[in-house]
Amino acid sequence: MAASKGFRRMVLAPCLRLGNTPVFSSVVASTLAKGSVASREMTNSSPVSEALPSQADVVVIGGGVIGCSTLYHLAKLGVTDAVLFEGNKITSGTTWHTAGLLSSLRLSETEVKLVQTTRDLLMRLESETGVNPGWINNGTLMVADSKIRLNEYKHLKTHGRSHGIDAILLDVKETKELYPLLNMDGLEGSLYIPADGTIDPAGYCTAMIRSAKRAGATVLEDCPVSGISTADTLLGGRKITEVHTPYGVIKTNAVVNATGGWGNKIANMVGLHIPLVVLEHSYVVTEAISGIEGMPNLRDPKSSTYLKLQGDALAIGGFETSPVWAKVLETDSPFQLYELNWDAFGELLEGAVKRVPVLEHTGIKSTISGPESFTPDHAPVMGEDPNVEGFFHCCGFNSYGMRLSGGCGDQMAKWIVRGRPELDMFSFDVRRLHAPLSSKKSWVDSKVHESYSKRYSIHFKHDEPLAGRGQRLSPLHKLLEAQGCVFQERCGWERPSWFNTEQTPAQPYDWYGCYGTKLNSDQRYHNALKLDYSYGLPDHHHLLAKECLSCREAAAIFDLSHFGKFHLVGPDAQQAADWIFSANVNKSPGSTVYTCMLNQWGGIEADLTVSICENDARSEFGPSFEGRSFYLVVGTTTATYCSSHILKEIRKHGWDVQLLNSTEDLAVLSLQGPCSREILQSVSDDEFSNESFPFSTHKIVTVAGYEVRAMRITFVGEMGWELHMPKESAIPVYEALMAAGKPLGLINAGYRAQDSLAAEKGYRRWHSDIRPEDTPLDAGLVFTCKLSGDVNFLGCQALKRQRSAGISKKLVTLTLKDRTRPLWGNEVILRDDQPLGSVRRAEYAFSLGRTICYGYVRHPGNEGITRDFLESGTWNIESMGEVLEASLHTKHPFDPKNMRVKGL
């Protein structure tokens, strides 16, 4: 801190004041000037009351970069009567003070594509509108202070190659040559991305607004929204009807909430809440630095800082460990800033000085500390709300707004116009969130702090949060914790991940010692997570192997109580099920069907099991009903996503049905493995033979004196049963199974084992190897679709068209020949040294003794994918800069004839 304090003492410059708001020197004055020019460009010349139309197809609320981009892309899709309301001036919220960095390499395929869309937009805006968006292409240099950080960069470089992004790994000498002002102490190298740069927010927004207005859109500044009206729909839903302003009412069926940190003010108007926290996000701009001109933007993850080129100076910012919670945002304070909190910001300055020592003797020209909104998982909240039709969220961009703006505005416009985005946006979708947690302030605050302060941490595949734990617990939680269970957190659920040799309980969040909080003395859980902080096989690989191989050789029990569980009941239940589910669910009661739910383009919105029930009056397994009903079991993270997809179709068609949520009321145990039948038979008088209890069926049986709904299904490729029961029965049923099964080799197993076993068997995982952009024909799931019958279903016609035209991509299965090499996803798939796609999902397959992976490939000549094409050629995987030998499998390499599943 000594260098930082000296730096701060020497360089503090006098500040200007506008009213009670401190505004610092020329950078801010310049931005405000640009803003006023932009404002003249953007506003309509007539008074607001005269310019306000009586109706619009879409109303966008918020004139920041996200609102401007959404309006621009709506116009490009032909929505020319959209209206944008800005309560103050365009860009006057968060956008105007953004650093404007654009970095191409992101962790997910979707984010890479979103940033690419932004960059493509910047390249064409000036020729399209005559307005320069202020794009400066000076590249990004990310330095690595450790070998493991360098491995992360190697992984990112490979990911970039699959998307056509040029990234160059530099050694220490090359790094110093590119950025001579760097202190190289402790550095192992760097990653240079030449195509990156920075954006001027005022010019960028001006260009987009000019284009939208030319197409017919209306932009109204100084026009706050005072209310939003809705009308009731089926099953407790509502839909947007009007937007109210001080100058009049506008009728509309679609509203986009793009108000950033002010998002809950708008969401509250329709009774909704977004999990947002507004923090004071800051940077400083230095005086001129000799030799800095033309340098790339620098990122130093160790100190959580960025150093952005600003002409002949640097803008220094980052993510401090103790961020400052912003005070209540005023709606009538445009271009709002705060006094910079030097105590919080000092650690960033200290890190910057250590990395670029010339800063110690450089003055500060200006400081910027403004409001920025952050979310619990550091991802935006986007998409149509599941309970209010026509209300689209587009908030919480976690300081990513500028780089994601082009892509997210494009996807938002398609979401509104076409009913869904073009890309897989689940990680941003409001339906990924569990609404009760989103309204719990203590949970939101702690999660935001952790995700913010770890922004520049290495993102390991199996890392878990320490914040916000213990929110949703299985009835078996304490029992499993006592046996060494290491839990994952998903949608608030504590889900078994793997089993350690000692108790490994997650602790209350200690805020990493920030804000005067004492660090937890018990670090067993955190230490268990660190076993996965590697790009090799983890230190507990043998424990994962034990769980997987025990399931294959004897039996394993999985607690799946975290799964989403719903009942579809009512007079029109069969009609609704026939339309919503791709598989034939018009079967006799007692059948259980694996199926997909598709969108209108044939993309996979979910995969799930549907069990057909009839005339059940026993409330312990769900609602009492007469006639047919359907018991649905969906993934942990997709429960809200799936239920909203179903409800949307019910409301659209007006069916007389109900969708009832039994997730919190029922527990689920999955007993899998060759000994599962023997174990069950020893604690039940019911019959579990192949003849009495065939695969894909279910019935009520008694286990250890308790009634359960037993389903003979598997997600690991073994003979087994899922046991669904009232949560009060979970502990005695579990204890009886363990007592009977231990002599036969039964052990506990977690989701890590289930993921491995499922991948080994070729079972799909939604949001990895199947997504809404993939069809069953692409993914080898056509067996889940009733294409040969005369029953229409959602997505059916699109699949028939695709089948006639031929598939252009195909999900393939590959295994590595190197038995010790793991993969992480996003590696490049090569055929005869030519990149054809990237890895979506990878797991170590313990029965095969090697890594197995899945990814989609396309024909290099844009032809159809045939079996001959797949079986010919040499296949490899490029991972972290190395080309690894691989084998392609046209049939699943483990139990391709399903003999084990059949109990043979």
N, C-alpha and C positions, 0 to 999 in steps of 0.2 A: 504493500500500500504506500510505501514511502515515495516511490516514483509517481504513483497516482496522485498523492497529495501535493507533491511539488508541481506536477503538471497542472493540477487544478488551480493552485495558488498563483501560478505565473500567468495563466491565460484567461481568467475570467474577464470578459469584456462587459462594458456597460450595456444595459438593455433599454429598449424603448417600451413605453406602455401605451396601450390603446384601452382607455377606460381602466377597468380593474384587471385586465388580462395582460400578462407579460408577453411581449412578442419580441423576439431577439433578432435585431440587425437585418442585414440585406437579404438573406435567404428567404425569410418570411415575407418581407416587404415585396420581394420579387414574386413570390407565389401568390400573394394577395392581389398583386397587380394583374397577374395572369388570370386569376380567378375572376376579376372584374371584367376583363376582356371576354373571358369565356361566358360570363353571365350575360353580357350584351349580345353575344352570339346566340345564346340558348333561349332567352326569354322571348315570348311573343310581345309585340309592341303594344297591343291593346290591353286594357285593364283585365285582371284575372276574371272578374265576374262576367265580362263580355266574351272572353276566350274559352270559358269553361263549357265543354259540350254537355249535352243532356244524357248521352250514353257513350259507352266505349266497350269494345270487345275485351280489353285488358286495361287495368289500372296498375301502374307501377308506382309504389310509394318509396321515395328515397332517391336523391340525385347524386349519389356517389358513383364510383366506377362500376359497381355491380348493377345498379339500377340503369345506368346509361348503357351498359353492354346488353342488358336484357331488352331494353327498348330498341336498340340497334338491331339485334338479331330477330326480334319480333317483326320489325319492318322488312327484314330480308326474307322472312317466311310469308310475307303478304298481309300481315296484320298492320294495316296502315292507319287505323283509327285508335291506336293505343294512346293513353294519356299518362304522362309522368308528373307526379306531384312532388315538389320539394318544399319543405316547410321554410327553408331559408334560401341559401344560394347553392347552385350546383357545386359539388365537391366540398362544401363547407363543413361536413361532419368529420370523417376520418380521412377521406381520400386526399384532401389537399396537402396534408403533412406527411404522407407516406414516403418512405425511402425509395420506392419504385423499382426494387430489384426484381429481375427476372432470371430464375435459375431453372434450367431445363431438366436436370436429372432429379427425379423424385422417386419415392419408394414404391409406388404402385403404378401399374400400367395405365390406369385411368388418369392419375395426376399427370403423368408424362404427356398423355394425349391432350389434356386440358391446357397445359402450358404451351404445347405446340400450336394449338388453336389460337391462343393469345399472340404468340409470336407471328404466326401467319397473318393475323389481323393487322398487327402493327406494320407489317411489310407492305400492305396494300392501302392503308387508310389515306395516306397523303395523295396518292394518285386518284383515289376514289372521291375525296372530299376537298382537296386543296389545303388541308390543314395538316401541319407537321405534328405527329403525336409525340415528338421528342424522344425518339428511340436512339439510344447510344449503344453501339455494339462493341463493348470492350472486353467481354469474356468474364469468366469466374475462375478464380484459383482457390481451391480448398486444400489447406495444408493438413498433413497427418503427423500427429505427435507420437504415434505408436504403431507397431506392426499390425495390430488388430484393426486400427483405424484405416491403415493402408489396405488391409484385406476388404474392409467395407467399400473403399473406393474402387478396388478391383471388381467387386460385385456390381457396383453402380455403373462402372464402365461397360461391363458386359450387358447389363440391362439397357443402357443407352444404345449399344450397337443394334439391338433387336428393334429399335425404333428409329434408326438412322441418325442418332445423335453422336457427333464426333466428340470423344473425350480422350484426353491424352494423359497417361501416367508419367510423371516426371520424377527423376531421382533428385537427391539433395542439390547436386550441382546445377541441374537444369532448372530447378525451382528458383535458386538464387539468381540465375541468369535472367529469368523472366521477371523477377521482382527483386531488384537489387537492394531495396531498403529493408528486406526481411532479416530478422535475427533467426539464424538457422538452428540455434541450440535446441536439441531434443527432437528435431524433425526427422522423419523417415522418408519423406517425399511429399508429393502432392498430386492432385487431379485437376487438370485444366480443361475447361469447357469453352472453346472459342466463341460459340454462337450466342452466349448469354450477354446480358447488358442491363440497361436501366431505362425506365419510362418516365416521361414528364406527365403527371396526372392531369394537369389543366389542358394541355394540348390533346392528350388522348381522349378525354371526355368531350372536349369541344368537337373533335372530328366525328365521334360516334353520334353525338346529338345532331350535328349538322346533317349527317346522312339520314337519320331517322326522321327529322323534320321535313327534309326534301321528299320523303316517301309519304308524308301525310300525318305523322305523329304530332302530338301536342305536348309541349313542355311548359309547365307552370311553376315558377318560383314563388317564394313567399306565400305559398298556399298549403298550409298544414291540413292534415286529415283530422277531423274531429270525431268521427264515428264510422262504423261499418255495420250495415244491416244484413241480417240473414233470414232465411226461411227454413222451416223444419222439413226434414226428409224422413225416410224410413229408418227404423231401428235406432232412433236417437240422434241421427245425423242432422246436419244443417248445410245450407248452401248460401253462397254470397249473392246478394241482390243489389246493394247500393253502397256507395261511398259518400260520406258527408264531409263538406268543407265549410269554412265560414262564408264562402261565396256561392254556395249552392250544392245540390245533390246530383250525383252522376250514377246512372244505372249501369251495372256491369255484372258479369258472372265470374270474373276472374280478377283477383288482386294478388300482386307480388309484393311481399314485405321485404324490401331491400334497404332497411333503415339501420343496419349495423347495430351499434351499441344501444340505439333507441328501439330495437326490435320488439321488446316486450310491451312498450307503450302501444304499438299497433296490434300485436298479438292479443293483448288483454282486451281489446275492443270486441273480439269474438270469443272471449273466454278461454284463451289459450296461453300457454307459458312456454318460453324457450329457455333452455339451460345456458344462459349467457352471463359472463362476468366482464365488466369493463375495467381494464387496467390502464395505468398511466404508462404508455409505451414511448420510449425516448431515444433520441440520438443527438449528437453534437456535430457541428461542422467546424473544421479547423481553419486557421489561416493558411495561406499558400505554403506549399511544401515543394522545395526544389527537387526535381527529378521524378515527381509523382505522375506527371502528365502521361496519358496513354496506358497506365497500368490497369490490369484487370481488377475487378472487385474481389476482395479478399475475404475468405471465411476461415476463422480459426476456431474449430469446435472446442478445443480444450478450454479456452476462455469464454466460450459462448458469444463471440463477437463477430461482427462483419465490419469491414472497412470499405465503403463504397466510394469510388472515384467521383469527385464533384469538381470538375474543371481542373484547377491546379491545387485542389485541396481534397480532404477526405471527410466523409460523413461516417461517424463511428456510432454503432449501436449494437444491440444484441438482446440477450434474454438473461436477466439477472436472476439469482437464486431467491431473492426476496422482493418480488415485484410489488408495486404499490397499488392497492385497490383505489380506483377512481371514486370521487364523490358523485353524488347524484347528477346525472347529465341534465343540463338545462336545454329545453327545446328552442329557446329564443337566444341562444348564444352561438352564433356561427363562428367558425374558425377558432374554436375553443382550444386553449392551451393551459398548461399548469406550470407552476414553478418546478424546475428540475429538482428531483430528490437526489442530491449528491451522495448521500449515504448509501442508497440502493444502487445508484449508477456507478459508484466508484470502482467496484470490482471489474466492471467492463473496461473502464479506462486503464486500470492497472494491467489487465490482460493485453489490451491494445498496445500499450507502451512497451511491454516485454517483447511483443512480436515485431513491432516496428519502432525501434528505439528513438528515431528522429522526432517522434511525437512528444517526447519529454520536454523538448525545447520549442514546441510549436504552440502558438496561441489558439484559443477557441474564438471563432467569429460569431457563432450563434448556437443556441440550444433549442431543441424542439422536444416537448413532452406533451403528448396529446392522448385523447381517449382511443382505445382499441378494444374490440370485443373478442373474447376467447371462450371456448367451449370445453366440456370435460374431456373429450377425446381428441382435441386439437383438429377437428374437422368441421367444415361448415354445416349448417342446418338448412337443408334445401328440400324442395318438393311439396306436393300437395298434402295438406294435413289430412290424416285419415278420418277425422270427425267433421271437418268443415270443407265441403266440396267447393272448389274454386279459390281456396285460400292457399297461396303458394309461399312457403318460407324461402328466404334467400339471405340469411344473416350468419354472423359468427364466423368470419373468415380468418381469424387468428393471425392477422398481419400477412396472410397469403393473398389478400384480395386482388392486388394488382396483377400478380403473375397468373392467377386463376381466372381473372375477370373475363377474358375472351372466351375461354372454354366453358365456364359456368354460365355466362350469359347465353351462349349458343345452346347449351343443354337445357337451360331453363325455358327458353323460347320453344324448343321442341317438346318439352314436357307439357307446356300449356296447349300448344297447337295440335300435337299428335297424340297426346295422352300419356307419353312416357319419353324419357330421354333416349338418345341414340347409344350412349355409352352405359357401362355398368356404374351407376351412381350410388349403389347401396351404402358405401362408406360415408356418403354425404347426406343420405336420405333421412328425413325426420323420422321415418318409420323404423330406423335402427335403434331408436331410443326407447327406454321404458319410461312412460310418462310420469308415474309417481316419483321416480328418482329425479326427473328433470325439474320437479318443483321443490326438491329438498335442498335448501340452501347450503347446509353444511356439507352435503355430498358434492354438490356442484363446485363449491369453493375449493375443497381439498383436491378434487380431480383436476380442476383448472390449474391450481398451483403446481401440481406435479408435472402435468403435460407441458406447461410453460417453462418451468425451470429445467426440464430435461429435453428441451427442443433440439439441442445440438448433440445429445447423447447418441451413441451407436444404437441402432434399432435392431436388436436381435429377435429372431423369429419367435422364440418361446419366452420372451420377457413378459412380465406381468406387472401391473400397477401395485403400488403399496397403498395408495389413497382409495378411500371409498369402499373399503372391504366390509364383508359381513352383512350385506343388506338383504339378501334373499337366500335362505338356508333350506336345504333338504332336511327332512326329519332324521336322516342318518348322519348329519354333518359332524356332530360331536364324536360319534362312534368311529367314523372314518378318520377324523383328525387324530384321535388317540392311537390309531394304527399307522400313523406316519403319512397320511394323505397330504400331498402338496396340491393346493387348489388353484384353479384358474378363476378369473373373474370375467363373466359374460353377462351383460345386461343386468348387472347387480347380483346375479347368481354366483354362489361359490360352487364351482363345478370341479369334480375330481380330475386332476391332471395326471399325476403319477404318485407312486407310493415310495416314500423314503424309508430308510432303516431306523429312523428316529422320528419323534413327533416334530412337526414343522409347522406350527400355527402362524397364520398371518396376524400381525399386530395392529393395534390402532395406529392411525397415521401420525407420524411424528414431525411432519413438515420438513424432513431432512435437517432438523435442528434450526430452522429459520424462525424468525419472529419470537425468539426467546424460548422456543419449545425444546425440551430435553429429548435427546435421541433415545430411542428404545434400547434397552440393555439386551433384550432378546433379539438377536439378528439371525436366528436359524432359518426363517423363511427367506429373508433376503439372500442369505448365503446359498440356499438351495437354488434360487433363481440364477445366481452367478455361475452355477455349474453349466448353464447353457450359453454363457458369454464367450462363445467360441465360433470359429468357422470350420472346426473339425468335429469329429464325433464327441459328444459330451462325456464328462467324467462319470455320469450315471447311466451310460449306455447299457451297461450290464443289467441294471434294474429294469429298464424299459424292455430289454430282451426277455427277462424273466416273465413279465406280464404277458407279452405277446406269445411266447412259446408255451406258457402254461395254458393259454386259451386254445392253442392248436393241439396240445398233447393231452390235456386233462379238462380243465374248466376255469373260467374266470367270471366274476360277477361285477357288473358295472352299475353304478347309481346314475340313472338317467332322469331323475325327478325334475331336472331343470328343463326338460323338453316342453314345448308348448302343446297344450291339449285342449281341443275344442269339440263341441257337439253341434252338428248341423241338424236341426229338427224342424218339423212343420209340414203342412200339407203339400208344399211344393219342394220338399227336400230332394226327392229323386230328380226332378226337372232341373233344379239348381246344380246338383252334383254331376249330372250328365253333361251340362254345359261347362262347368268350371274345371272339372278334372279330365285330363287327357285320356286316361285309361278307362276301361269298361268297369264301372262300379254298379251296374245294374245286375247284381249277382245275388245269390241266396244269402240270407242272414248267416253270419258265422264266417264269411269271407273277409280276408284282409288283402288289400290291393296296394302295391307300390305304384305311385302315379306322379305325374308332373302337373303343375298349373302353368299355363302358357299365356302370353299376351297375344294381341291380334296379329302380330308378325311371326308368331310361332316361337318366340323366344321363351326360355325357361324362367319363369318367375319363382318357382319353388319346386322341390321334390318332397314327398311326404308319404305317409301311409294312411289309408282310409279303410276303416273297418265298418262293415254293414251290420247294423243292429235292427231289432224289431220288437215292438211291444215290451219295453223294459220299464217296470214300475219301481225298480230299486234305485233310490236316490244316491246310495253310497258310491255309485260309479258314474254319476252325472245326473242330468235332469230326468224326471219321469216323463214318459211320452207314450203315445199310441201310434202305430204305423211304423214306417221305416225311418231310421235316422242314421247318421254317419258320424263315427268317432274319428277325429283327425289328430294325428300326431306330427308336429313340425319341429324344426330345429330351434335351439335355445335362442339364438340371436335373431331369428326371423319370425318370431311369434306375432309381433305387431304388423310386420310387413305382410305376412300371409293372411292374417285376419282382415286387414284393410283391403287386400286384393279381393277377397271373397265378398266383403260387405259392399264394395263398389259395384260388383256385378249384381248383387241382390238388389241394391237400390236402383240400378239402371233398369232392371227387368221388372221390378215391382213384385217379386215373389213373396209368397206368404210363408216365410221361414224365419227362424232365429239362429244366430250363431252365438253359442254360450261358451264362455271361457272357464275351463276347469283346471287351468295350469297350477294354481296354488293349492288346489284341494286334493290332487292325486299324486301319489308317488309312483315311481317306475324303477323296477330292478330288471336288469337284463342278464340272464344266466346263459352263457355261451360256451360251447366246447363239446368234444365227444362224450364227456361224462355227464352232460347236463340232464339227459333223460333219466339216468340212474339216480342222480341227486334228487330231482323233482319227484320221481316215483317213490323215493324213500320217505318223503314228508307229505304225501298226498295219496288218497284212495282213488283218485281219478286216473284214467288211462292216458298215457302219452306216447303210445306206439305210432308208427307211421300210418297205420290203418285207422286208428281212432283219432289221431291228431295230426293230419297232414300239414305240409308246409303251406303258408299263406292262409291260415285259418285262425280263428280265435274262439274262445268260449270261457264261461265262468267256471272256475274250478276252486277247490279248497286246498290251500297250502298251509300246513301247520295249524289247521283249525280256522283259518281266515279265508274269506272269499276274495279271489282276485280275478281280474280279466287276463287270461293268459293268451298271448299271441305267438304263434310259431313263425317268427321272422328273425332275420339276422342282418346286422350291418358290419359283421366281421368275417363272414364267409364260413361259419360253422353251424352245426345243428344247435339250436337254442330257442329260448322263449323269452319274451318280454312279459313281465308281470306288472299289471297296472292295478293299483289298489288305493283305497282311502289312505291318506298319509298317516293316520293313526295306526295302521296295520304294518307300516314299513319296518319298524324295528324288530318285532317278533318274527316276521317272515324272514327278514335278513338273517337273524341269529339262528333260526332253524336251518336255513339253507347252508350257512357256514358250518354249523355243527355237523350236518350230514355230509358236506362236501369236502371238508379238510382232509379226511383220510384218503380221499380220491385225488387230492392235489388241487382242490379249488383255492384260488387266491383272489384278492381284490385287484382290480385293474382300473385305470383311468382313461381319460380322453386321448392322451398321447398314444396309448396302446391301440385304442379304437381307430384313431386316424391311420396308424401304421397298418393295422390288419385290414381295414377297408381298402386302402390303396393297394395293398398286396393282392387283394381279391378282385380289384377292378371296380369297386363300388364308387359312385360319384359323390362329390361334396359340392353342395351349392355355394356359390360365390368364390369357388376356386376353379374347378374344372368344368362347372356349368354355371352360366350366368344368363341374365336376360338377353344378352346379345348372341347367345348360342341356342340352336334348335336341337330337338331330339335327334334329328337326322345327322347333324354335325357331331353330336356327342355319343352316338351309338345307343340311344335310348328310344329308338322308334318302337320297341316292344311295349312301351308304356302308352302308346297312342292307338286309339280305335279307328284307324284309317280305313280299314276294310269294311266297316259297317256303314249303316245309313244314319247313325246318330251324329249330329253336328256338335262340335265343341269349340270353345274359344281357341283360335289359332289353327284350326283344322284346315281351312282353305289355304292359308299361307304355307302349311306343310305340304299340301298336295301340289301346290305350284312349285315348291322347292324340289320335291321328289321328281317332278317332270323335267325340271331344268337341270338337275344334277347338283351335287353339293360342291361348294368351292373351297371348303375347309373341312378338316377332319381331326377329331381328337385321337391322338396316338399314344401308345404305351411304350416306354423305353426303360431299360435297365442299364446301369453302368457295369462295365466289366471290372473296374477297380472296386474291390469289396470294402475298402476303408474310406471311400470318399462320399461325403454327404452333399446334397444340393439343397437350395433354399427357395427356389422359385425365381422366375425372370431370367434364367439362363437361356442361351441361344441354342435352338435345335438346328443341326446341320445335316444336310444330305449331300453327299459328294462335295463337301466343303462349301455348300451354298446355304445361307440362312433361309429357312422356310417358316420359322415361327419361334415361339419362346415357351419356356416351361411355365405352366400355370400352378402345378402342385407337385411336391416331391416329399417322399418319406423314406425312411430306411425300412426295408422289408426283411424282417429277421428270419423268416422261413426260407427266403431266397438267399439271404446272406449278402445283400447288396441294396443299393438305392434304386427305387422305382420312381418314375416321374411321368407326368401327363402334360400334354400341350397340344395346341392346334397348329396344323401345318397347312400351307397353301401351295398349290402347284406353281412353280416359277414361271410357267407360261400361261398362267391364268386359265388353265384347263381344269377339268374335274379331277377329283382325287379317286384313283382306282386302286384295287388290291395289288395289281401288278406294279404300280408306281411305288406303293409302300414296301413291297417285298424286294424290290430291286434297290441298288445303290448302297452306299456305305453311310451309316448313321453315326453321328457324334453329338456330344453336348459340349458347348463352350461355357466354361465356368471360371470366373475370376482370372480370365486371360489365358486359361489352358484349354486345349481341345482334348476331351476325354472320349475314349471308345465306348460305344453304346450298342445295345441290341434292340431292334424294334420287334414288338410282339403283336401279331394280328389277333391272337387269342390271349386271354389273361394267363400269365405264366403260372399262377397258383390255382390248382383245382379247376381247370377249364371246363370240366364236365359236371361241376356242381355236385359231386358225389358226397362230399362232406356235409353240405347243406341238407341233402336229402337223408342224412343219417345212415348212409351206406358205407 
